[in-house]
Amino acid sequence: MISVKLVAATKLVGGQVESEFLALASHAALKCYQAKSPIIGEQIDVRKRLFETSHHTTLEHYSFTFDIEGIAVSDITLGAHLDNPFYNSDQRSGRFCAEMFVNPDFDMIQNYIKSLWPEISGPLLADVMGFVKNGVDIYQKNIEVATQIVGNLLVEERPLASVKYVEQNAPKIAQEQLRMFISTIFPTGFDFTLDHITLASLYKAAWSPGLIYLTEQMAKQVLAVYPELSYMFSRRNKAWSPIFTWNFNVKKKPGFVLRQIDDVDGVVIPEAEDMYPIDLLHFLPETMDNNVGGIKSEVEISLACMGQDQRHRTIRRSQPVFTGNFYLPPALMLIPELFTRARGILDFWSSFTHESCPATLIAAIAPYGAMVRYVKNGSFNAIFHEQNKRECFCAQEEIYHLGCFMRLAVEKEKGKDSPILQVLQPHCYQTGKCAEGPRYCGRDISVRESGNYFPERRV
């Protein structure tokens, strides 16, 4: 099951007090109402004066970092990362960690399902595990040829890439693309840092068996240190999972629709040095007006791409809906049988809706390639930051194409001379210099002056 270790917490320098959390919360509250700075250790009734009266900013000064292992990818994408932006998180990469899918522990996955959904047993459990194993079988039988195809495409699409770069990255990108057939019930790990009131809120809101278990383990770790805070943890006890629709299409491109773009006349166009290596757009007074207007869009992307999209926490998102489509990356389209296998995965996955399978489990076993639709809404500063990162060739192919679609839609709406097109682009296009250093992708940067800098990518 999920392993949760509390590995770090806020520490008061020289603070010899019984409860550092209560001392820090009390200090923050008293700071607001006293002419002189309060003494660390001077304590108020945090429960009655702060928690029960919703003065919760005073509880945000204390943070915890958890080392979490064995959690399903879906319990991060549709759980810990889904809705709230008040955390910091670093997740094991589905591109760089090849061992994730080489020799999977199916007993561990089955025990995960049995523990969180104890009502699932017998033939239904066997069918669920058959679905999981089917995706792994497709992956393992095609990873060698996919690696060869990706290597050839890297040479074709990135003419300045070194032999070493191609040899190192072809297996990684092939894994990234072929994982579309893998179920997101597969275990992964992440470091998760959040302040105390965010943990209490996530605990109360928890809507799926995996998220309930995760927050229970995190709360236990905290209460082992601060048992006096038990009153802050209660459950809402309302389940949620995405709505399912079934279109049964296999797609090689994500979907993008521009819903709204606000007036761009007053938008402040930042300098490249204001965005790299530190992005200052949310910190500079001169770009504050960019936080008022923004861009709204609707996307249809794979669950794998949604996990990447969630890294941009300044962008607001609606509830995701499973569309019943499957994303097959362009390079995999060159393996003819995979189109049929993708349809088969959709058929197999959809069959669980007729087997009295809980919606939360159907969502939890979704393949990485299952597509979801949702609305995105970001300020101009948030969109500029996103586009600067996601139109880089080092970004996942699918999310790169979302960025290109955004750029084309803005160009169509506002014209080719729109000043914001200067920012809806990667760092290398703005400056002529790669921002990735030794991870330079081999893209021909000189093309920015003479050709198409935003081509369709297959890898």
NUTITOR-840340 format. One record per residue (C-alpha): chain; x, z, y. Coordinates in Angstrom, 2 decimals, decimal comma, always signed. Layout:
REM residues N
- chain; X; Z; Y
- A; X; Z; Y
...
//
This chain:
REM residues 459
- chain; X; Z; Y
- A; +0,00; +0,00; +0,00
- A; +0,89; -0,01; +3,67
- A; +3,93; +2,11; +4,46
- A; +3,90; +3,73; +7,91
- A; +6,89; +5,60; +9,32
- A; +6,96; +7,18; +12,75
- A; +10,51; +6,30; +13,81
- A; +10,49; +7,15; +17,53
- A; +8,48; +9,01; +20,12
- A; +8,86; +9,83; +23,80
- A; +11,41; +12,60; +24,28
- A; +11,60; +14,88; +27,29
- A; +15,19; +15,21; +28,48
- A; +16,02; +18,91; +28,43
- A; +12,37; +19,80; +27,93
- A; +12,23; +23,01; +25,90
- A; +8,47; +23,18; +25,47
- A; +6,18; +23,76; +22,51
- A; +4,37; +20,41; +22,83
- A; +6,10; +17,58; +24,65
- A; +2,94; +15,48; +24,60
- A; +0,78; +18,17; +26,25
- A; +3,59; +18,99; +28,67
- A; +3,94; +15,37; +29,78
- A; +0,18; +14,80; +30,09
- A; -0,18; +18,03; +32,08
- A; +2,73; +17,08; +34,32
- A; +1,16; +13,69; +35,05
- A; -2,21; +15,25; +35,87
- A; -0,80; +18,03; +38,06
- A; +1,37; +15,50; +39,89
- A; -1,82; +13,99; +41,29
- A; -3,11; +17,26; +42,77
- A; -0,06; +19,22; +43,92
- A; +2,07; +18,85; +47,01
- A; +5,21; +19,61; +45,00
- A; +6,27; +18,21; +41,66
- A; +4,99; +20,43; +38,82
- A; +7,31; +22,16; +36,39
- A; +7,62; +20,64; +32,91
- A; +5,92; +23,09; +30,57
- A; +3,18; +24,12; +33,00
- A; +0,16; +23,24; +30,87
- A; -3,51; +22,59; +31,60
- A; -6,46; +22,22; +29,22
- A; -5,81; +18,59; +28,26
- A; -8,90; +18,34; +26,09
- A; -11,43; +19,47; +28,70
- A; -9,76; +18,29; +31,90
- A; -8,31; +14,98; +30,74
- A; -9,53; +13,69; +27,37
- A; -13,24; +14,56; +27,59
- A; -13,44; +13,49; +31,24
- A; -11,77; +10,11; +30,47
- A; -8,75; +10,71; +32,72
- A; -6,72; +8,82; +30,14
- A; -3,93; +7,31; +32,23
- A; -2,34; +10,76; +32,02
- A; -2,16; +10,30; +28,24
- A; -0,38; +6,94; +28,46
- A; +3,03; +8,37; +29,34
- A; +3,74; +9,30; +25,73
- A; +4,45; +6,53; +23,20
- A; +5,10; +6,20; +19,48
- A; +7,00; +3,52; +17,53
- A; +6,02; +2,90; +13,92
- A; +7,96; +1,01; +11,25
- A; +5,21; -0,59; +9,14
- A; +5,74; -2,37; +5,82
- A; +3,47; -3,86; +3,19
- A; +0,62; -4,73; +5,55
- A; -1,25; -8,01; +5,07
- A; -0,61; -10,70; +7,68
- A; -4,37; -10,90; +8,20
- A; -4,53; -7,18; +9,02
- A; -2,18; -7,89; +11,91
- A; -3,66; -11,17; +13,20
- A; -7,29; -10,09; +12,72
- A; -6,52; -6,40; +13,17
- A; -3,68; -4,73; +15,03
- A; -3,03; -7,73; +17,34
- A; -6,56; -9,07; +17,69
- A; -8,06; -7,53; +20,77
- A; -6,09; -5,00; +22,81
- A; -3,01; -5,96; +24,87
- A; -1,64; -2,42; +25,24
- A; +1,19; -2,47; +22,72
- A; +4,59; -3,91; +21,93
- A; +5,13; -5,50; +18,54
- A; +7,76; -7,45; +16,61
- A; +6,63; -9,04; +13,34
- A; +8,59; -10,46; +10,42
- A; +8,85; -14,23; +10,82
- A; +7,02; -16,60; +8,49
- A; +9,69; -19,18; +9,32
- A; +12,93; -17,24; +8,94
- A; +12,25; -14,94; +5,98
- A; +12,33; -17,32; +3,02
- A; +12,02; -14,60; +0,40
- A; +8,44; -13,87; +1,51
- A; +6,99; -16,57; -0,73
- A; +9,71; -17,13; -3,34
- A; +8,95; -14,35; -5,80
- A; +5,72; -12,66; -4,68
- A; +4,61; -9,31; -6,09
- A; +1,08; -10,19; -7,20
- A; +0,52; -6,69; -8,59
- A; +1,18; -5,29; -5,12
- A; -1,32; -7,71; -3,58
- A; -3,94; -6,91; -6,22
- A; -3,49; -3,18; -5,67
- A; -3,83; -3,74; -1,92
- A; -7,19; -5,41; -2,48
- A; -8,39; -2,82; -5,01
- A; -7,44; +0,04; -2,68
- A; -9,17; -1,36; +0,41
- A; -12,14; -2,94; -1,36
- A; -12,72; -0,70; -4,42
- A; -16,00; -2,49; -5,16
- A; -14,03; -5,64; -6,06
- A; -13,17; -5,70; -9,76
- A; -13,52; -7,71; -12,97
- A; -14,12; -11,48; -12,72
- A; -14,43; -11,42; -8,91
- A; -11,05; -9,74; -8,50
- A; -9,58; -12,24; -10,97
- A; -11,03; -15,11; -8,90
- A; -9,57; -13,68; -5,68
- A; -6,15; -13,35; -7,26
- A; -6,53; -16,88; -8,67
- A; -7,05; -18,11; -5,14
- A; -3,94; -16,28; -3,93
- A; -1,82; -17,62; -6,81
- A; -3,12; -21,15; -6,30
- A; -1,74; -21,23; -2,75
- A; +1,63; -19,96; -3,94
- A; +1,72; -22,59; -6,68
- A; +1,17; -25,38; -4,14
- A; +3,90; -23,95; -1,92
- A; +6,49; -23,56; -4,66
- A; +5,89; -27,00; -6,20
- A; +6,33; -28,78; -2,88
- A; +8,93; -26,78; -0,95
- A; +11,87; -28,89; -2,15
- A; +10,41; -32,26; -1,18
- A; +9,02; -30,78; +2,06
- A; +12,51; -29,58; +2,96
- A; +13,89; -33,10; +2,44
- A; +11,15; -34,65; +4,57
- A; +11,63; -32,11; +7,36
- A; +15,40; -32,70; +7,32
- A; +14,90; -36,46; +7,76
- A; +12,40; -35,91; +10,57
- A; +14,71; -33,50; +12,37
- A; +17,42; -36,17; +12,45
- A; +14,88; -38,70; +13,73
- A; +13,17; -36,55; +16,35
- A; +16,18; -34,54; +17,57
- A; +19,06; -37,00; +17,90
- A; +21,52; -34,44; +19,29
- A; +20,96; -31,87; +16,55
- A; +24,10; -31,02; +14,62
- A; +24,37; -31,39; +10,85
- A; +24,60; -27,59; +10,62
- A; +21,40; -27,21; +12,66
- A; +19,51; -29,60; +10,38
- A; +20,79; -27,93; +7,22
- A; +19,86; -24,47; +8,49
- A; +16,48; -25,32; +9,95
- A; +14,99; -27,84; +7,52
- A; +14,22; -25,14; +4,89
- A; +12,84; -22,79; +7,56
- A; +10,51; -25,35; +9,13
- A; +9,41; -26,59; +5,71
- A; +8,49; -23,00; +4,84
- A; +6,68; -22,59; +8,16
- A; +4,57; -25,68; +7,47
- A; +3,94; -25,17; +3,74
- A; +2,80; -21,58; +4,26
- A; -0,51; -23,11; +5,39
- A; -1,50; -22,91; +1,72
- A; -0,49; -19,24; +1,39
- A; -3,14; -16,54; +1,72
- A; -2,70; -14,22; +4,70
- A; -3,31; -11,27; +2,37
- A; +0,44; -11,59; +1,76
- A; +2,40; -8,51; +2,86
- A; +4,69; -8,45; +5,86
- A; +6,16; -5,87; +8,22
- A; +6,33; -5,10; +11,92
- A; +7,49; -2,57; +14,47
- A; +4,54; -1,34; +16,51
- A; +4,85; +0,68; +19,72
- A; +1,84; +2,04; +21,58
- A; +0,97; +4,94; +23,82
- A; -1,12; +7,82; +22,57
- A; -4,48; +6,85; +24,10
- A; -4,11; +3,30; +22,78
- A; -3,56; +4,70; +19,29
- A; -6,62; +6,94; +19,63
- A; -8,68; +3,99; +20,90
- A; -7,52; +1,64; +18,11
- A; -8,27; +4,39; +15,60
- A; -11,83; +4,75; +16,86
- A; -12,49; +1,01; +17,14
- A; -11,02; +0,08; +13,71
- A; -13,37; -2,52; +12,20
- A; -11,85; -3,57; +8,86
- A; -10,60; -1,71; +5,78
- A; -6,99; -2,66; +6,50
- A; -7,11; -1,55; +10,13
- A; -8,88; +1,66; +9,18
- A; -6,16; +2,47; +6,64
- A; -3,35; +1,55; +9,06
- A; -4,67; +3,69; +11,91
- A; -5,35; +6,57; +9,49
- A; -1,71; +6,56; +8,42
- A; -0,48; +6,34; +12,02
- A; -2,74; +9,21; +13,08
- A; -1,51; +11,34; +10,18
- A; +2,09; +10,80; +11,27
- A; +1,25; +11,84; +14,83
- A; -0,82; +14,86; +13,80
- A; +2,02; +16,04; +11,58
- A; +3,92; +16,54; +14,86
- A; +0,98; +17,40; +17,13
- A; -1,84; +18,91; +15,00
- A; -3,52; +20,22; +18,17
- A; -4,52; +16,61; +19,05
- A; -6,85; +16,10; +16,08
- A; -9,91; +16,15; +18,37
- A; -8,76; +12,83; +19,86
- A; -9,25; +10,92; +16,60
- A; -12,78; +9,91; +15,56
- A; -14,34; +6,80; +14,04
- A; -16,90; +4,37; +15,45
- A; -17,65; +3,11; +11,90
- A; -18,77; -0,43; +12,75
- A; -17,43; -3,30; +10,66
- A; -16,52; -6,71; +12,09
- A; -15,11; -9,98; +10,79
- A; -15,08; -13,50; +12,24
- A; -18,13; -15,70; +11,75
- A; -17,67; -18,40; +9,10
- A; -18,74; -22,03; +9,43
- A; -17,75; -24,69; +6,92
- A; -16,82; -28,20; +8,04
- A; -14,36; -28,97; +5,21
- A; -12,19; -31,26; +7,30
- A; -8,40; -31,49; +7,03
- A; -6,77; -31,90; +10,44
- A; -3,24; -32,79; +11,49
- A; -3,69; -31,79; +15,15
- A; -5,04; -28,65; +16,78
- A; -8,13; -28,93; +18,96
- A; -8,07; -28,43; +22,73
- A; -10,77; -28,68; +25,40
- A; -10,17; -27,86; +29,06
- A; -13,17; -25,78; +30,15
- A; -12,24; -24,92; +33,72
- A; -9,33; -25,09; +36,13
- A; -9,56; -23,30; +39,44
- A; -8,44; -24,68; +42,80
- A; -4,69; -25,28; +42,67
- A; -4,12; -25,88; +46,39
- A; -3,05; -22,30; +47,06
- A; -0,99; -21,86; +43,91
- A; +2,58; -20,72; +44,54
- A; +5,01; -22,77; +42,46
- A; +7,80; -20,45; +41,26
- A; +11,46; -21,32; +41,10
- A; +13,02; -21,70; +37,65
- A; +15,20; -18,63; +38,25
- A; +12,02; -16,57; +38,74
- A; +11,05; -17,30; +35,14
- A; +14,37; -17,16; +33,27
- A; +15,88; -15,15; +31,72
- A; +13,35; -12,60; +33,03
- A; +9,88; -13,83; +33,93
- A; +9,02; -12,25; +37,28
- A; +5,67; -13,93; +37,91
- A; +3,65; -10,75; +37,29
- A; +6,08; -8,71; +39,41
- A; +6,65; -10,75; +42,58
- A; +4,39; -10,12; +45,60
- A; +4,68; -13,79; +46,58
- A; +3,07; -14,90; +43,28
- A; +0,24; -12,32; +43,34
- A; -2,28; -14,93; +44,48
- A; -1,63; -16,83; +41,23
- A; -3,34; -13,97; +39,40
- A; -6,69; -14,73; +41,05
- A; -7,20; -18,31; +39,84
- A; -6,45; -19,71; +36,43
- A; -7,32; -21,99; +33,54
- A; -9,93; -21,62; +30,81
- A; -9,75; -23,63; +27,60
- A; -11,15; -23,72; +24,09
- A; -8,80; -24,18; +21,15
- A; -9,10; -24,78; +17,43
- A; -5,91; -23,78; +15,65
- A; -4,64; -22,47; +12,34
- A; -4,53; -18,76; +11,63
- A; -0,72; -19,14; +11,58
- A; -0,77; -20,56; +15,10
- A; -3,20; -17,86; +16,27
- A; -0,59; -15,28; +15,29
- A; +1,88; -17,06; +17,58
- A; -0,68; -17,40; +20,36
- A; -1,32; -13,65; +20,34
- A; +2,24; -13,04; +21,56
- A; +0,97; -13,90; +25,05
- A; -0,95; -10,72; +25,81
- A; -1,68; -11,54; +29,45
- A; -4,10; -14,23; +28,24
- A; -7,67; -13,19; +27,44
- A; -9,37; -14,50; +24,28
- A; -12,88; -14,56; +22,88
- A; -13,78; -13,63; +19,32
- A; -12,35; -16,15; +16,84
- A; -14,71; -18,13; +14,59
- A; -13,56; -19,69; +11,32
- A; -14,49; -23,37; +11,58
- A; -14,03; -24,18; +7,91
- A; -11,37; -26,77; +8,74
- A; -7,79; -26,74; +7,44
- A; -4,67; -27,53; +9,44
- A; -2,20; -29,72; +7,56
- A; +0,97; -30,16; +9,67
- A; +2,05; -33,80; +10,24
- A; +5,15; -33,59; +8,05
- A; +3,04; -32,46; +5,10
- A; +0,78; -35,46; +5,57
- A; +3,71; -37,44; +4,15
- A; +3,15; -35,74; +0,78
- A; -0,03; -37,57; -0,35
- A; -1,34; -34,97; -2,79
- A; -1,36; -32,21; -0,17
- A; -4,39; -33,66; +1,63
- A; -6,40; -33,28; -1,58
- A; -4,93; -29,84; -2,22
- A; -5,94; -28,77; +1,28
- A; -9,56; -29,76; +0,59
- A; -9,33; -27,87; -2,69
- A; -8,14; -24,72; -0,91
- A; -11,14; -24,94; +1,44
- A; -13,55; -25,37; -1,47
- A; -12,00; -22,46; -3,37
- A; -12,01; -20,18; -0,31
- A; -15,60; -21,02; +0,66
- A; -16,82; -20,22; -2,87
- A; -16,37; -16,50; -2,18
- A; -19,24; -16,57; +0,30
- A; -21,54; -17,08; -2,70
- A; -20,04; -14,31; -4,84
- A; -21,18; -11,20; -2,92
- A; -17,67; -10,87; -1,54
- A; -17,41; -8,72; +1,63
- A; -16,86; -10,78; +4,77
- A; -13,88; -8,59; +5,66
- A; -12,18; -9,58; +2,37
- A; -12,98; -13,28; +2,76
- A; -11,31; -13,12; +6,18
- A; -8,37; -11,12; +4,82
- A; -7,54; -13,70; +2,13
- A; -7,89; -16,70; +4,46
- A; -5,05; -19,21; +4,09
- A; -2,62; -19,54; +6,98
- A; -4,02; -23,06; +7,44
- A; -7,61; -21,90; +7,95
- A; -8,62; -22,96; +11,45
- A; -10,23; -20,72; +14,05
- A; -11,88; -21,55; +17,34
- A; -11,89; -19,35; +20,44
- A; -11,85; -19,49; +24,22
- A; -8,70; -18,68; +26,20
- A; -8,67; -17,65; +29,84
- A; -5,47; -16,97; +31,75
- A; -4,33; -16,60; +35,32
- A; -1,97; -19,26; +36,63
- A; +0,92; -16,81; +36,19
- A; -0,05; -16,18; +32,56
- A; -0,44; -19,90; +31,83
- A; +2,88; -20,75; +33,49
- A; +4,64; -18,18; +31,30
- A; +2,97; -19,48; +28,14
- A; +3,70; -23,13; +28,84
- A; +7,32; -22,41; +29,69
- A; +7,78; -20,96; +26,20
- A; +5,53; -23,15; +24,07
- A; +6,57; -26,66; +25,08
- A; +10,06; -25,95; +23,80
- A; +10,96; -27,77; +20,56
- A; +11,93; -24,41; +19,04
- A; +8,25; -23,44; +19,20
- A; +6,03; -24,06; +16,19
- A; +4,92; -27,71; +16,13
- A; +1,22; -26,85; +16,37
- A; +1,50; -24,58; +19,40
- A; +3,76; -27,13; +21,09
- A; +0,96; -29,69; +20,82
- A; -1,50; -27,22; +22,37
- A; +0,85; -27,02; +25,34
- A; +1,05; -30,81; +25,59
- A; -2,75; -31,07; +25,46
- A; -2,98; -28,54; +28,28
- A; -0,56; -30,57; +30,36
- A; -2,42; -33,84; +29,76
- A; -5,78; -32,24; +30,56
- A; -4,51; -30,82; +33,86
- A; -2,96; -34,18; +34,74
- A; -6,29; -35,91; +34,09
- A; -8,23; -33,33; +36,11
- A; -5,83; -32,86; +39,05
- A; -3,74; -36,04; +39,03
- A; -0,16; -36,88; +38,09
- A; +1,12; -35,50; +41,39
- A; -0,40; -32,05; +40,93
- A; +2,25; -29,46; +41,83
- A; +1,39; -27,19; +38,90
- A; +2,67; -29,83; +36,48
- A; +6,11; -28,72; +37,68
- A; +5,52; -25,41; +35,88
- A; +3,53; -26,56; +32,84
- A; +6,77; -27,50; +31,14
- A; +9,72; -25,93; +29,32
- A; +12,80; -24,53; +31,02
- A; +14,93; -27,50; +29,93
- A; +12,60; -29,97; +31,66
- A; +12,79; -28,04; +34,91
- A; +16,54; -27,42; +34,94
- A; +18,20; -29,80; +32,48
- A; +19,59; -26,78; +30,61
- A; +18,48; -25,36; +27,24
- A; +17,21; -21,78; +27,39
- A; +17,87; -21,14; +23,69
- A; +21,68; -21,11; +23,83
- A; +23,10; -21,48; +20,29
- A; +19,59; -22,25; +19,01
- A; +19,55; -25,55; +20,96
- A; +17,11; -27,80; +19,11
- A; +18,88; -31,13; +19,58
- A; +16,22; -32,53; +21,90
- A; +17,59; -35,27; +24,15
- A; +17,25; -33,53; +27,52
- A; +18,33; -36,65; +29,40
- A; +15,01; -38,27; +28,48
- A; +13,31; -36,13; +31,15
- A; +14,49; -38,64; +33,73
- A; +13,81; -41,86; +31,87
- A; +11,19; -41,49; +29,15
- A; +8,57; -39,45; +27,33
- A; +9,66; -35,83; +27,29
- A; +6,53; -34,65; +25,47
- A; +6,30; -36,83; +22,34
- A; +4,19; -36,11; +19,31
- A; +6,21; -33,93; +17,00
- A; +6,03; -33,80; +13,21
- A; +8,38; -30,84; +12,86
//
